Amino acid sequence: MSKAFDAPRSDLYSFDPEELVIQTDENHPQYDPRIHLPISDAFVRNIKKFGVIEPVVIAKEDKNPVVVAGRRRVLHAREANKQLHEEGRPLIRVKCEIRRGDEKDLMGVSFSENENRVDLTPLGRARKLIRYLERGGTEEEAAVIFGVSIQSIQNWLKLMELSSPVRKAVDSGQIAASAAVQLCDLTDSEQKVALEELLKDSKPTAKKARQIARPKKSEEEQQKTAKRTLKRLLKNFDADFLRSLIETLCEEEEEEANGEAENAA
């Protein structure tokens, strides 16, 4: 049988994630404080569906497989297996690549894996998302694949609806994606004005963007809104109910007035 590819093959070890050792001693060269970060439900859902895609790097220490790179993957695989066990489904095993070297070399491997990653911008993720949806994927499936919430997926899609100047401001890092999505209900010309206003602030926040996109209504507008809301509510009640409600409110008001008079005396 011919090989699938004309290239050297290497073997990977397959471990139950509970068998892998994650150092918690702060003085150990393979300790990483990120092991104390909260477990991400979205990442757990991703692993339950696809397993641990990227192999974990381990080193043999006193006959134990110590994790050098991929600690968070292992922690999330453990949580995924707890849920899979409760659901009566097959458990996940983690593929591992073994590395040899002294403490300095292994620390270099650990640091290199994380420090050399290049994260996509929010718009970059949004473009990948759209490519996936165009091929028949759903937002729910995309949330599992990207390891985020449905709300994040919907916010990424909103980014693609923004005007070109706002998208450029997000791509360049001038404003955060969370601030930009607050402008999605504005017209292109309104977005331009809002963007100019936002960029006057050294740190434009989502709260500031919300204030610009949805300015506070005047007292007159608030009264009109309250009247419209009250009219809609009253339409749902009959005359007998309204009379009973008014009588109850009047009785409560009279009791409060009597109580205040007694306290004053």
PEGIPE-V281055 format. One line per field, one symbol per residue. ss: DSSP state (@ for helix, = for strand, . for the rest). A space follows every 10 residues. Layout:
BEGIN
ss->???
END
This chain:
BEGIN
ss->.......... ..====@@@. =......... ..@@@@.... @@@@@@@@@@ .....===== =..======. @@@@@@@@@@ @@@@@@.... ..======.. ..@@@@@@@@ @@@@@..... .@@@@@@@@@ @@@@....@@ @@@@@@...@ @@@@@@@@@. ...@@@@@@@ @.....@@@@ @@@....@@@ @@@@@@@@.. .....@@@@@ @@@.....@@ @@@@@@@@@@ @@@@....@@ @@@@@@@@@@ @@@@@@@@@@ @@@@.
END
